[in-house]
Amino acid sequence: MKIKDVDNTLTDTHNISTYHKIPILDGLELLNARKHTIDFPFHTHNNFNITLILNQTFYTKLNDKFLQAPIGTISITNPNEVHATPCDNKLGNSFFTFYIAPDVLRTLNKGRDVFFEDKIIYDRDLVNCFHYLSKHFNNSALNLEKELLHVLERLVARYASSMYFNDKKTILFQDFIGENLMEKFSLTDSAKRFGLDKYKFLRLFKHETGLTPNNYILLQRIEKCKKLLTKETDLMEVAIETGFYDVAHLSRHFKRFTGVTPSEYKRA
């Protein structure tokens, strides 16, 4: 199937996404988002996001850039790179994301760190390969691990940069946030703990993390929720343990950051 034919296979239903966790390549995860209308807020991932654009222009906000990836291209964000994805709130965006562990690409790069300076890849060969894998990843006749490694090896060889990427680390605030993760956040009270006014605290926090305190705390809670979902069966217990009021509150924020609900993520 050609990439331009993808739109014809989609249904009229919006926000129907599926999430898949596959035990290969240090934990491969896949998101198949169809006509997604919900904006992804500023956040980070521990892995590479390699996203195949299926319909509508795909937008990515970085701290210093606003990028547009057309249909039939690949959009990439590096590990721990702060980004947001505004979606078309009427038509929705359809895309397929491969979440790849950094060690996988490092191995393909002969042990050297991998960084993609170019965030939008215009490469028909790679697009077609990723598209084929996105359509057949659950086909038992396909050796997914072998085929995906071949495609990733070509991606790294053609587009990986040798530049050093220094991730921003939360040095000043990480212990404080970790100790108070489940408490209701107060900007004024938190600033006082550090002897700062709230505006300076906010500037320093965003400088070190790339995120607002509220988004940072939500992201940490969502990451904790993902771990609990692998063993907990009661969503209400997970919600309370991760600082949310109830399942609806958890589900709303979980979907904003991941594209799927906690139940859908658990079933993946």
Summary of the structure (lengths in Angstrom):
residues: 268
radius of gyration: 19.2
end to end distance: 25.5
largest distance: 61.3
contacts: 789
relative contact order: 0.14
helix: 41%
strand: 21%
